[in-house]
């Protein structure tokens, strides 16, 4: 597979479009969203058998389309779901099934419903609540069998990891899980950057892969490397910088 990033994405997307479900807003523009795919239900129910899911009480689940059913299942299973809005533009939201009518769980698991049914939470509020996230779950554009992700290039999951790590909601042993279709699995070697959150488990439509343990990022947000546009458009980043917290190594 070509090493140039744009070529890798083009090759993966050419296969993904055969199994992807279109987004209501972005159709099949994979540069703008992480798609749901044929077999995502199988991935969801296989992951539900994993100890990291069974033993969890609080899950962080990204707003990716392929994870909507997992958010619904988690609520039905009585688990608290922490998530962000698309692009983290409106920050973090919490879905507590004990505070939601069960008939609205499915609606709450959608991006539109989440903001109407859930509660917005600031980083300060998460710290005050002493929230501990047991597992971090994301979709991604592509990933290799060592758990190194190759996404759209925006770095949202790495940003979410860094923010939650800095405020103490997760630690270096918190497992990270990626959901993808088999066609999004890469064979090539990839080298993670210091801020890349490598996944411990990769769940596809047909298999579950446990990767070799790779240290998680403990650098927090690298402000000098952060895209200024991300800082301007993501309020939790502005809140975090104002907190001036020391990152525990």
Secondary structure, DSSP 8 states (H G I E B T S, - for coil): --SSHHHHHHHHHHHHTTTEE-BTTTBT-TTT---EETTHHHHHHHHTTSHHHHT-SEEEE---GGGHHHHHHHHHTT-EEEEE-GGGTT-EEEE-GGGS-GGGHHHHTSHHHHHHHSEEE-HHHHHHHT----EEEEE-S-EETTS-B--SSS-HHHHHHHHHHHTTS--TT-EEEEE--GGGEE-S-----TT----SEEE-SS-EEE--------S---TTTS-HHHHHH-HHHHHHHHHT-----
